[in-house]
Amino acid sequence: MIDPEMLDTAIGIYNRYRGSMATAELDNIDDTGFDVRFTGPFCRMCCDYDYFEDLRWELHALGIPASTMQIEDIEYLGDETFRVRYHADASG
């Protein structure tokens, strides 16, 4: 299970640098991963998926290898809102 405080830190950094285009909010965390809700407007010069990948890199910068965080599911909730499921693989 990922450290909730580290995840909150990564989301805070993510929002500081991307908040004008995409904002992340933790929805759920459990033994196998976590869910994050992203709201836009998202920059259309980038793929929405890039915004979701960027959170993996913020975690990587904090010491959690990006290879241990895989995007498992992306659900479009409407109105420029997505819920993304990240699978945490402890084996790396």
LOPA-990206 format. One record per atom (N, C-alpha, C): atom name; residue number from 1; y, z, x. Coordinates in steps of 0.001 Angstrom, whole numbers. Example, Ala and Ser with C-alpha at 12.3 -4.5 7.8 and 13.67 -1.06 7.14 Angstrom:
LOPA-990206
<r><atom>N</atom><seq>1</seq><y>-5690</y><z>7800</z><x>13190</x></r>
<r><atom>CA</atom><seq>1</seq><y>-4500</y><z>7800</z><x>12300</x></r>
<r><atom>C</atom><seq>1</seq><y>-3300</y><z>7800</z><x>13200</x></r>
<r><atom>N</atom><seq>2</seq><y>-2250</y><z>7080</z><x>12850</x></r>
<r><atom>CA</atom><seq>2</seq><y>-1060</y><z>7140</z><x>13670</x></r>
<r><atom>C</atom><seq>2</seq><y>30</y><z>7870</z><x>12900</x></r>
***
This chain:
LOPA-990206
<r><atom>N</atom><seq>1</seq><y>-1186</y><z>0</z><x>850</x></r>
<r><atom>CA</atom><seq>1</seq><y>0</y><z>0</z><x>0</x></r>
<r><atom>C</atom><seq>1</seq><y>1244</y><z>0</z><x>892</x></r>
<r><atom>N</atom><seq>2</seq><y>2201</y><z>-806</z><x>530</x></r>
<r><atom>CA</atom><seq>2</seq><y>3448</y><z>-888</z><x>1286</x></r>
<r><atom>C</atom><seq>2</seq><y>4300</y><z>363</z><x>1030</x></r>
<r><atom>N</atom><seq>3</seq><y>5010</y><z>779</z><x>2044</x></r>
<r><atom>CA</atom><seq>3</seq><y>5882</y><z>1943</z><x>1943</x></r>
<r><atom>C</atom><seq>3</seq><y>7036</y><z>1627</z><x>983</x></r>
<r><atom>N</atom><seq>4</seq><y>7152</y><z>2365</z><x>-115</x></r>
<r><atom>CA</atom><seq>4</seq><y>8217</y><z>2089</z><x>-1099</x></r>
<r><atom>C</atom><seq>4</seq><y>9625</y><z>2175</z><x>-515</x></r>
<r><atom>N</atom><seq>5</seq><y>9849</y><z>3102</z><x>408</x></r>
<r><atom>CA</atom><seq>5</seq><y>11184</y><z>3217</z><x>1006</x></r>
<r><atom>C</atom><seq>5</seq><y>11513</y><z>1990</z><x>1850</x></r>
<r><atom>N</atom><seq>6</seq><y>10519</y><z>1486</z><x>2575</x></r>
<r><atom>CA</atom><seq>6</seq><y>10748</y><z>296</z><x>3391</x></r>
<r><atom>C</atom><seq>6</seq><y>11004</y><z>-912</z><x>2488</x></r>
<r><atom>N</atom><seq>7</seq><y>10285</y><z>-981</z><x>1388</x></r>
<r><atom>CA</atom><seq>7</seq><y>10495</y><z>-2073</z><x>437</x></r>
<r><atom>C</atom><seq>7</seq><y>11894</y><z>-1994</z><x>-166</x></r>
<r><atom>N</atom><seq>8</seq><y>12332</y><z>-798</z><x>-531</x></r>
<r><atom>CA</atom><seq>8</seq><y>13698</y><z>-631</z><x>-1055</x></r>
<r><atom>C</atom><seq>8</seq><y>14741</y><z>-1048</z><x>-19</x></r>
<r><atom>N</atom><seq>9</seq><y>14500</y><z>-707</z><x>1242</x></r>
<r><atom>CA</atom><seq>9</seq><y>15414</y><z>-1101</z><x>2311</x></r>
<r><atom>C</atom><seq>9</seq><y>15474</y><z>-2615</z><x>2438</x></r>
<r><atom>N</atom><seq>10</seq><y>14313</y><z>-3252</z><x>2432</x></r>
<r><atom>CA</atom><seq>10</seq><y>14261</y><z>-4716</z><x>2548</x></r>
<r><atom>C</atom><seq>10</seq><y>14976</y><z>-5380</z><x>1377</x></r>
<r><atom>N</atom><seq>11</seq><y>14784</y><z>-4866</z><x>177</x></r>
<r><atom>CA</atom><seq>11</seq><y>15447</y><z>-5436</z><x>-1002</x></r>
<r><atom>C</atom><seq>11</seq><y>16960</y><z>-5232</z><x>-901</x></r>
<r><atom>N</atom><seq>12</seq><y>17389</y><z>-4083</z><x>-410</x></r>
<r><atom>CA</atom><seq>12</seq><y>18823</y><z>-3840</z><x>-224</x></r>
<r><atom>C</atom><seq>12</seq><y>19450</y><z>-4822</z><x>756</x></r>
<r><atom>N</atom><seq>13</seq><y>18761</y><z>-5066</z><x>1872</x></r>
<r><atom>CA</atom><seq>13</seq><y>19252</y><z>-6037</z><x>2853</x></r>
<r><atom>C</atom><seq>13</seq><y>19258</y><z>-7433</z><x>2246</x></r>
<r><atom>N</atom><seq>14</seq><y>18179</y><z>-7771</z><x>1552</x></r>
<r><atom>CA</atom><seq>14</seq><y>18081</y><z>-9071</z><x>887</x></r>
<r><atom>C</atom><seq>14</seq><y>19295</y><z>-9287</z><x>-32</x></r>
<r><atom>N</atom><seq>15</seq><y>19583</y><z>-8295</z><x>-874</x></r>
<r><atom>CA</atom><seq>15</seq><y>20684</y><z>-8424</z><x>-1830</x></r>
<r><atom>C</atom><seq>15</seq><y>22044</y><z>-8478</z><x>-1142</x></r>
<r><atom>N</atom><seq>16</seq><y>22183</y><z>-7791</z><x>-26</x></r>
<r><atom>CA</atom><seq>16</seq><y>23451</y><z>-7813</z><x>697</x></r>
<r><atom>C</atom><seq>16</seq><y>23791</y><z>-9232</z><x>1154</x></r>
<r><atom>N</atom><seq>17</seq><y>22792</y><z>-9950</z><x>1616</x></r>
<r><atom>CA</atom><seq>17</seq><y>23046</y><z>-11284</z><x>2171</x></r>
<r><atom>C</atom><seq>17</seq><y>22861</y><z>-12428</z><x>1184</x></r>
<r><atom>N</atom><seq>18</seq><y>22129</y><z>-12200</z><x>112</x></r>
<r><atom>CA</atom><seq>18</seq><y>21845</y><z>-13293</z><x>-824</x></r>
<r><atom>C</atom><seq>18</seq><y>22323</y><z>-13007</z><x>-2241</x></r>
<r><atom>N</atom><seq>19</seq><y>22926</y><z>-11857</z><x>-2447</x></r>
<r><atom>CA</atom><seq>19</seq><y>23282</y><z>-11403</z><x>-3784</x></r>
<r><atom>C</atom><seq>19</seq><y>24157</y><z>-12345</z><x>-4589</x></r>
<r><atom>N</atom><seq>20</seq><y>24934</y><z>-13171</z><x>-3934</x></r>
<r><atom>CA</atom><seq>20</seq><y>25778</y><z>-14096</z><x>-4688</x></r>
<r><atom>C</atom><seq>20</seq><y>24957</y><z>-15240</z><x>-5292</x></r>
<r><atom>N</atom><seq>21</seq><y>23778</y><z>-15489</z><x>-4735</x></r>
<r><atom>CA</atom><seq>21</seq><y>22921</y><z>-16574</z><x>-5226</x></r>
<r><atom>C</atom><seq>21</seq><y>21633</y><z>-16076</z><x>-5863</x></r>
<r><atom>N</atom><seq>22</seq><y>21106</y><z>-14974</z><x>-5383</x></r>
<r><atom>CA</atom><seq>22</seq><y>19857</y><z>-14422</z><x>-5916</x></r>
<r><atom>C</atom><seq>22</seq><y>19850</y><z>-12920</z><x>-5679</x></r>
<r><atom>N</atom><seq>23</seq><y>19454</y><z>-12184</z><x>-6696</x></r>
<r><atom>CA</atom><seq>23</seq><y>19367</y><z>-10732</z><x>-6599</x></r>
<r><atom>C</atom><seq>23</seq><y>17933</y><z>-10314</z><x>-6873</x></r>
<r><atom>N</atom><seq>24</seq><y>17411</y><z>-9438</z><x>-6028</x></r>
<r><atom>CA</atom><seq>24</seq><y>16040</y><z>-8946</z><x>-6160</x></r>
<r><atom>C</atom><seq>24</seq><y>16057</y><z>-7512</z><x>-6681</x></r>
<r><atom>N</atom><seq>25</seq><y>15073</y><z>-7198</z><x>-7520</x></r>
<r><atom>CA</atom><seq>25</seq><y>14918</y><z>-5846</z><x>-8049</x></r>
<r><atom>C</atom><seq>25</seq><y>13424</y><z>-5550</z><x>-8147</x></r>
<r><atom>N</atom><seq>26</seq><y>12997</y><z>-4423</z><x>-7606</x></r>
<r><atom>CA</atom><seq>26</seq><y>11592</y><z>-4042</z><x>-7655</x></r>
<r><atom>C</atom><seq>26</seq><y>11191</y><z>-3740</z><x>-9088</x></r>
<r><atom>N</atom><seq>27</seq><y>10133</y><z>-4389</z><x>-9550</x></r>
<r><atom>CA</atom><seq>27</seq><y>9597</y><z>-4154</z><x>-10900</x></r>
<r><atom>C</atom><seq>27</seq><y>8427</y><z>-3180</z><x>-10876</x></r>
<r><atom>N</atom><seq>28</seq><y>7555</y><z>-3335</z><x>-9866</x></r>
<r><atom>CA</atom><seq>28</seq><y>6322</y><z>-2560</z><x>-9849</x></r>
<r><atom>C</atom><seq>28</seq><y>5773</y><z>-2548</z><x>-8427</x></r>
<r><atom>N</atom><seq>29</seq><y>5131</y><z>-1461</z><x>-8078</x></r>
<r><atom>CA</atom><seq>29</seq><y>4414</y><z>-1373</z><x>-6806</x></r>
<r><atom>C</atom><seq>29</seq><y>3099</y><z>-662</z><x>-7074</x></r>
<r><atom>N</atom><seq>30</seq><y>2012</y><z>-1179</z><x>-6479</x></r>
<r><atom>CA</atom><seq>30</seq><y>710</y><z>-558</z><x>-6654</x></r>
<r><atom>C</atom><seq>30</seq><y>-106</y><z>-720</z><x>-5379</x></r>
<r><atom>N</atom><seq>31</seq><y>-1376</y><z>-399</z><x>-5434</x></r>
<r><atom>CA</atom><seq>31</seq><y>-2229</y><z>-413</z><x>-4242</x></r>
<r><atom>C</atom><seq>31</seq><y>-2438</y><z>-1803</z><x>-3649</x></r>
<r><atom>N</atom><seq>32</seq><y>-2281</y><z>-2845</z><x>-4446</x></r>
<r><atom>CA</atom><seq>32</seq><y>-2572</y><z>-4191</z><x>-3945</x></r>
<r><atom>C</atom><seq>32</seq><y>-1331</y><z>-5034</z><x>-3682</x></r>
<r><atom>N</atom><seq>33</seq><y>-172</y><z>-4551</z><x>-4058</x></r>
<r><atom>CA</atom><seq>33</seq><y>1038</y><z>-5333</z><x>-3838</x></r>
<r><atom>C</atom><seq>33</seq><y>2207</y><z>-4816</z><x>-4644</x></r>
<r><atom>N</atom><seq>34</seq><y>3123</y><z>-5726</z><x>-4930</x></r>
<r><atom>CA</atom><seq>34</seq><y>4320</y><z>-5341</z><x>-5665</x></r>
<r><atom>C</atom><seq>34</seq><y>4893</y><z>-6554</z><x>-6390</x></r>
<r><atom>N</atom><seq>35</seq><y>5677</y><z>-6273</z><x>-7428</x></r>
<r><atom>CA</atom><seq>35</seq><y>6345</y><z>-7295</z><x>-8228</x></r>
<r><atom>C</atom><seq>35</seq><y>7848</y><z>-7128</z><x>-8073</x></r>
<r><atom>N</atom><seq>36</seq><y>8530</y><z>-8252</z><x>-7872</x></r>
<r><atom>CA</atom><seq>36</seq><y>9982</y><z>-8247</z><x>-7733</x></r>
<r><atom>C</atom><seq>36</seq><y>10555</y><z>-9242</z><x>-8729</x></r>
<r><atom>N</atom><seq>37</seq><y>11614</y><z>-8822</z><x>-9414</x></r>
<r><atom>CA</atom><seq>37</seq><y>12328</y><z>-9696</z><x>-10345</x></r>
<r><atom>C</atom><seq>37</seq><y>13536</y><z>-10269</z><x>-9622</x></r>
<r><atom>N</atom><seq>38</seq><y>13634</y><z>-11582</z><x>-9627</x></r>
<r><atom>CA</atom><seq>38</seq><y>14753</y><z>-12287</z><x>-9015</x></r>
<r><atom>C</atom><seq>38</seq><y>15589</y><z>-12921</z><x>-10116</x></r>
<r><atom>N</atom><seq>39</seq><y>16905</y><z>-12728</z><x>-10023</x></r>
<r><atom>CA</atom><seq>39</seq><y>17812</y><z>-13385</z><x>-10961</x></r>
<r><atom>C</atom><seq>39</seq><y>18792</y><z>-14240</z><x>-10169</x></r>
<r><atom>N</atom><seq>40</seq><y>19226</y><z>-15363</z><x>-10778</x></r>
<r><atom>CA</atom><seq>40</seq><y>20032</y><z>-16363</z><x>-10095</x></r>
<r><atom>C</atom><seq>40</seq><y>21501</y><z>-16162</z><x>-10274</x></r>
<r><atom>N</atom><seq>41</seq><y>22254</y><z>-17185</z><x>-9938</x></r>
<r><atom>CA</atom><seq>41</seq><y>22107</y><z>-18593</z><x>-10271</x></r>
<r><atom>C</atom><seq>41</seq><y>21283</y><z>-19424</z><x>-9295</x></r>
<r><atom>N</atom><seq>42</seq><y>20946</y><z>-18916</z><x>-8118</x></r>
<r><atom>CA</atom><seq>42</seq><y>20198</y><z>-19658</z><x>-7105</x></r>
<r><atom>C</atom><seq>42</seq><y>20977</y><z>-20909</z><x>-6691</x></r>
<r><atom>N</atom><seq>43</seq><y>21001</y><z>-21157</z><x>-5425</x></r>
<r><atom>CA</atom><seq>43</seq><y>21638</y><z>-22358</z><x>-4895</x></r>
<r><atom>C</atom><seq>43</seq><y>20668</y><z>-23517</z><x>-5048</x></r>
<r><atom>N</atom><seq>44</seq><y>21058</y><z>-24557</z><x>-5708</x></r>
<r><atom>CA</atom><seq>44</seq><y>20152</y><z>-25672</z><x>-5964</x></r>
<r><atom>C</atom><seq>44</seq><y>19946</y><z>-26564</z><x>-4754</x></r>
<r><atom>N</atom><seq>45</seq><y>20648</y><z>-26269</z><x>-3659</x></r>
<r><atom>CA</atom><seq>45</seq><y>20376</y><z>-27011</z><x>-2421</x></r>
<r><atom>C</atom><seq>45</seq><y>19111</y><z>-26471</z><x>-1772</x></r>
<r><atom>N</atom><seq>46</seq><y>18671</y><z>-25286</z><x>-2187</x></r>
<r><atom>CA</atom><seq>46</seq><y>17445</y><z>-24675</z><x>-1689</x></r>
<r><atom>C</atom><seq>46</seq><y>16413</y><z>-24689</z><x>-2810</x></r>
<r><atom>N</atom><seq>47</seq><y>15198</y><z>-24607</z><x>-2436</x></r>
<r><atom>CA</atom><seq>47</seq><y>14126</y><z>-24458</z><x>-3422</x></r>
<r><atom>C</atom><seq>47</seq><y>14086</y><z>-22985</z><x>-3843</x></r>
<r><atom>N</atom><seq>48</seq><y>13839</y><z>-22715</z><x>-5124</x></r>
<r><atom>CA</atom><seq>48</seq><y>13736</y><z>-21328</z><x>-5573</x></r>
<r><atom>C</atom><seq>48</seq><y>12728</y><z>-20558</z><x>-4731</x></r>
<r><atom>N</atom><seq>49</seq><y>11648</y><z>-21232</z><x>-4366</x></r>
<r><atom>CA</atom><seq>49</seq><y>10590</y><z>-20589</z><x>-3585</x></r>
<r><atom>C</atom><seq>49</seq><y>11132</y><z>-20014</z><x>-2274</x></r>
<r><atom>N</atom><seq>50</seq><y>12119</y><z>-20668</z><x>-1681</x></r>
<r><atom>CA</atom><seq>50</seq><y>12704</y><z>-20170</z><x>-435</x></r>
<r><atom>C</atom><seq>50</seq><y>13286</y><z>-18773</z><x>-619</x></r>
<r><atom>N</atom><seq>51</seq><y>13886</y><z>-18507</z><x>-1752</x></r>
<r><atom>CA</atom><seq>51</seq><y>14446</y><z>-17185</z><x>-2019</x></r>
<r><atom>C</atom><seq>51</seq><y>13339</y><z>-16130</z><x>-2055</x></r>
<r><atom>N</atom><seq>52</seq><y>12198</y><z>-16502</z><x>-2608</x></r>
<r><atom>CA</atom><seq>52</seq><y>11087</y><z>-15560</z><x>-2709</x></r>
<r><atom>C</atom><seq>52</seq><y>10467</y><z>-15312</z><x>-1330</x></r>
<r><atom>N</atom><seq>53</seq><y>10390</y><z>-16348</z><x>-528</x></r>
<r><atom>CA</atom><seq>53</seq><y>9874</y><z>-16232</z><x>845</x></r>
<r><atom>C</atom><seq>53</seq><y>10790</y><z>-15372</z><x>1704</x></r>
<r><atom>N</atom><seq>54</seq><y>12089</y><z>-15449</z><x>1477</x></r>
<r><atom>CA</atom><seq>54</seq><y>13043</y><z>-14704</z><x>2296</x></r>
<r><atom>C</atom><seq>54</seq><y>12784</y><z>-13201</z><x>2268</x></r>
<r><atom>N</atom><seq>55</seq><y>12297</y><z>-12684</z><x>1149</x></r>
<r><atom>CA</atom><seq>55</seq><y>12000</y><z>-11249</z><x>1091</x></r>
<r><atom>C</atom><seq>55</seq><y>10873</y><z>-10900</z><x>2062</x></r>
<r><atom>N</atom><seq>56</seq><y>9900</y><z>-11776</z><x>2211</x></r>
<r><atom>CA</atom><seq>56</seq><y>8830</y><z>-11551</z><x>3193</x></r>
<r><atom>C</atom><seq>56</seq><y>9419</y><z>-11421</z><x>4596</x></r>
<r><atom>N</atom><seq>57</seq><y>10430</y><z>-12226</z><x>4912</x></r>
<r><atom>CA</atom><seq>57</seq><y>11039</y><z>-12191</z><x>6245</x></r>
<r><atom>C</atom><seq>57</seq><y>11899</y><z>-10951</z><x>6446</x></r>
<r><atom>N</atom><seq>58</seq><y>12497</y><z>-10436</z><x>5382</x></r>
<r><atom>CA</atom><seq>58</seq><y>13231</y><z>-9162</z><x>5508</x></r>
<r><atom>C</atom><seq>58</seq><y>12249</y><z>-8030</z><x>5814</x></r>
<r><atom>N</atom><seq>59</seq><y>11095</y><z>-8044</z><x>5175</x></r>
<r><atom>CA</atom><seq>59</seq><y>10066</y><z>-7048</z><x>5470</x></r>
<r><atom>C</atom><seq>59</seq><y>9560</y><z>-7202</z><x>6903</x></r>
<r><atom>N</atom><seq>60</seq><y>9407</y><z>-8433</z><x>7323</x></r>
<r><atom>CA</atom><seq>60</seq><y>8964</y><z>-8717</z><x>8689</x></r>
<r><atom>C</atom><seq>60</seq><y>9944</y><z>-8121</z><x>9706</x></r>
<r><atom>N</atom><seq>61</seq><y>11227</y><z>-8274</z><x>9443</x></r>
<r><atom>CA</atom><seq>61</seq><y>12257</y><z>-7742</z><x>10343</x></r>
<r><atom>C</atom><seq>61</seq><y>12200</y><z>-6214</z><x>10423</x></r>
<r><atom>N</atom><seq>62</seq><y>11645</y><z>-5586</z><x>9387</x></r>
<r><atom>CA</atom><seq>62</seq><y>11522</y><z>-4126</z><x>9363</x></r>
<r><atom>C</atom><seq>62</seq><y>10183</y><z>-3648</z><x>9919</x></r>
<r><atom>N</atom><seq>63</seq><y>9347</y><z>-4586</z><x>10381</x></r>
<r><atom>CA</atom><seq>63</seq><y>8098</y><z>-4194</z><x>11017</x></r>
<r><atom>C</atom><seq>63</seq><y>6834</y><z>-4456</z><x>10220</x></r>
<r><atom>N</atom><seq>64</seq><y>6949</y><z>-5054</z><x>9041</x></r>
<r><atom>CA</atom><seq>64</seq><y>5767</y><z>-5407</z><x>8245</x></r>
<r><atom>C</atom><seq>64</seq><y>5545</y><z>-6903</z><x>8425</x></r>
<r><atom>N</atom><seq>65</seq><y>4500</y><z>-7307</z><x>9140</x></r>
<r><atom>CA</atom><seq>65</seq><y>4300</y><z>-8730</z><x>9419</x></r>
<r><atom>C</atom><seq>65</seq><y>4298</y><z>-9583</z><x>8153</x></r>
<r><atom>N</atom><seq>66</seq><y>5029</y><z>-10671</z><x>8208</x></r>
<r><atom>CA</atom><seq>66</seq><y>5102</y><z>-11577</z><x>7053</x></r>
<r><atom>C</atom><seq>66</seq><y>3720</y><z>-12056</z><x>6651</x></r>
<r><atom>N</atom><seq>67</seq><y>2815</y><z>-12145</z><x>7616</x></r>
<r><atom>CA</atom><seq>67</seq><y>1462</y><z>-12620</z><x>7320</x></r>
<r><atom>C</atom><seq>67</seq><y>693</y><z>-11676</z><x>6398</x></r>
<r><atom>N</atom><seq>68</seq><y>1160</y><z>-10443</z><x>6250</x></r>
<r><atom>CA</atom><seq>68</seq><y>475</y><z>-9490</z><x>5375</x></r>
<r><atom>C</atom><seq>68</seq><y>1018</y><z>-9507</z><x>3952</x></r>
<r><atom>N</atom><seq>69</seq><y>2058</y><z>-10278</z><x>3699</x></r>
<r><atom>CA</atom><seq>69</seq><y>2671</y><z>-10370</z><x>2373</x></r>
<r><atom>C</atom><seq>69</seq><y>2554</y><z>-11807</z><x>1874</x></r>
<r><atom>N</atom><seq>70</seq><y>1719</y><z>-12037</z><x>904</x></r>
<r><atom>CA</atom><seq>70</seq><y>1547</y><z>-13379</z><x>360</x></r>
<r><atom>C</atom><seq>70</seq><y>2056</y><z>-13421</z><x>-1076</x></r>
<r><atom>N</atom><seq>71</seq><y>2705</y><z>-14505</z><x>-1425</x></r>
<r><atom>CA</atom><seq>71</seq><y>3117</y><z>-14682</z><x>-2819</x></r>
<r><atom>C</atom><seq>71</seq><y>1888</y><z>-15070</z><x>-3614</x></r>
<r><atom>N</atom><seq>72</seq><y>1579</y><z>-14247</z><x>-4580</x></r>
<r><atom>CA</atom><seq>72</seq><y>370</y><z>-14429</z><x>-5386</x></r>
<r><atom>C</atom><seq>72</seq><y>663</y><z>-15156</z><x>-6695</x></r>
<r><atom>N</atom><seq>73</seq><y>1823</y><z>-14886</z><x>-7279</x></r>
<r><atom>CA</atom><seq>73</seq><y>2139</y><z>-15471</z><x>-8579</x></r>
<r><atom>C</atom><seq>73</seq><y>3652</y><z>-15517</z><x>-8766</x></r>
<r><atom>N</atom><seq>74</seq><y>4124</y><z>-16574</z><x>-9405</x></r>
<r><atom>CA</atom><seq>74</seq><y>5535</y><z>-16708</z><x>-9771</x></r>
<r><atom>C</atom><seq>74</seq><y>5584</y><z>-16987</z><x>-11264</x></r>
<r><atom>N</atom><seq>75</seq><y>6288</y><z>-16150</z><x>-11982</x></r>
<r><atom>CA</atom><seq>75</seq><y>6414</y><z>-16301</z><x>-13431</x></r>
<r><atom>C</atom><seq>75</seq><y>7880</y><z>-16542</z><x>-13780</x></r>
<r><atom>N</atom><seq>76</seq><y>8151</y><z>-17653</z><x>-14427</x></r>
<r><atom>CA</atom><seq>76</seq><y>9514</y><z>-17944</z><x>-14873</x></r>
<r><atom>C</atom><seq>76</seq><y>9746</y><z>-17208</z><x>-16194</x></r>
<r><atom>N</atom><seq>77</seq><y>10745</y><z>-16345</z><x>-16208</x></r>
<r><atom>CA</atom><seq>77</seq><y>11032</y><z>-15547</z><x>-17396</x></r>
<r><atom>C</atom><seq>77</seq><y>12174</y><z>-16113</z><x>-18228</x></r>
<r><atom>N</atom><seq>78</seq><y>12782</y><z>-17206</z><x>-17749</x></r>
<r><atom>CA</atom><seq>78</seq><y>13903</y><z>-17811</z><x>-18451</x></r>
<r><atom>C</atom><seq>78</seq><y>15222</y><z>-17310</z><x>-17919</x></r>
<r><atom>N</atom><seq>79</seq><y>16289</y><z>-18036</z><x>-18262</x></r>
<r><atom>CA</atom><seq>79</seq><y>17646</y><z>-17637</z><x>-17871</x></r>
<r><atom>C</atom><seq>79</seq><y>17749</y><z>-17319</z><x>-16382</x></r>
<r><atom>N</atom><seq>80</seq><y>17219</y><z>-18225</z><x>-15535</x></r>
<r><atom>CA</atom><seq>80</seq><y>17310</y><z>-18058</z><x>-14080</x></r>
<r><atom>C</atom><seq>80</seq><y>16723</y><z>-16734</z><x>-13603</x></r>
<r><atom>N</atom><seq>81</seq><y>15609</y><z>-16341</z><x>-14189</x></r>
<r><atom>CA</atom><seq>81</seq><y>14934</y><z>-15101</z><x>-13831</x></r>
<r><atom>C</atom><seq>81</seq><y>13463</y><z>-15375</z><x>-13562</x></r>
<r><atom>N</atom><seq>82</seq><y>12984</y><z>-14850</z><x>-12448</x></r>
<r><atom>CA</atom><seq>82</seq><y>11588</y><z>-15011</z><x>-12056</x></r>
<r><atom>C</atom><seq>82</seq><y>11015</y><z>-13644</z><x>-11711</x></r>
<r><atom>N</atom><seq>83</seq><y>9734</y><z>-13467</z><x>-12021</x></r>
<r><atom>CA</atom><seq>83</seq><y>9008</y><z>-12298</z><x>-11533</x></r>
<r><atom>C</atom><seq>83</seq><y>7987</y><z>-12827</z><x>-10529</x></r>
<r><atom>N</atom><seq>84</seq><y>8030</y><z>-12264</z><x>-9329</x></r>
<r><atom>CA</atom><seq>84</seq><y>7163</y><z>-12739</z><x>-8247</x></r>
<r><atom>C</atom><seq>84</seq><y>6230</y><z>-11592</z><x>-7851</x></r>
<r><atom>N</atom><seq>85</seq><y>4951</y><z>-11911</z><x>-7796</x></r>
<r><atom>CA</atom><seq>85</seq><y>3934</y><z>-10960</z><x>-7384</x></r>
<r><atom>C</atom><seq>85</seq><y>3610</y><z>-11213</z><x>-5911</x></r>
<r><atom>N</atom><seq>86</seq><y>3774</y><z>-10183</z><x>-5090</x></r>
<r><atom>CA</atom><seq>86</seq><y>3426</y><z>-10249</z><x>-3676</x></r>
<r><atom>C</atom><seq>86</seq><y>2143</y><z>-9447</z><x>-3474</x></r>
<r><atom>N</atom><seq>87</seq><y>1187</y><z>-10067</z><x>-2821</x></r>
<r><atom>CA</atom><seq>87</seq><y>-67</y><z>-9397</z><x>-2497</x></r>
<r><atom>C</atom><seq>87</seq><y>52</y><z>-8832</z><x>-1095</x></r>
<r><atom>N</atom><seq>88</seq><y>-249</y><z>-7554</z><x>-952</x></r>
<r><atom>CA</atom><seq>88</seq><y>-175</y><z>-6898</z><x>350</x></r>
<r><atom>C</atom><seq>88</seq><y>-1574</y><z>-6857</z><x>958</x></r>
<r><atom>N</atom><seq>89</seq><y>-1763</y><z>-7549</z><x>2057</x></r>
<r><atom>CA</atom><seq>89</seq><y>-3042</y><z>-7593</z><x>2747</x></r>
<r><atom>C</atom><seq>89</seq><y>-2966</y><z>-6693</z><x>3962</x></r>
<r><atom>N</atom><seq>90</seq><y>-3595</y><z>-5550</z><x>3873</x></r>
<r><atom>CA</atom><seq>90</seq><y>-3521</y><z>-4554</z><x>4946</x></r>
<r><atom>C</atom><seq>90</seq><y>-4179</y><z>-5023</z><x>6237</x></r>
<r><atom>N</atom><seq>91</seq><y>-5057</y><z>-6019</z><x>6141</x></r>
<r><atom>CA</atom><seq>91</seq><y>-5762</y><z>-6476</z><x>7353</x></r>
<r><atom>C</atom><seq>91</seq><y>-4893</y><z>-7343</z><x>8241</x></r>
<r><atom>N</atom><seq>92</seq><y>-3777</y><z>-7886</z><x>7670</x></r>
<r><atom>CA</atom><seq>92</seq><y>-2861</y><z>-8688</z><x>8470</x></r>
<r><atom>C</atom><seq>92</seq><y>-3372</y><z>-10070</z><x>8623</x></r>
***
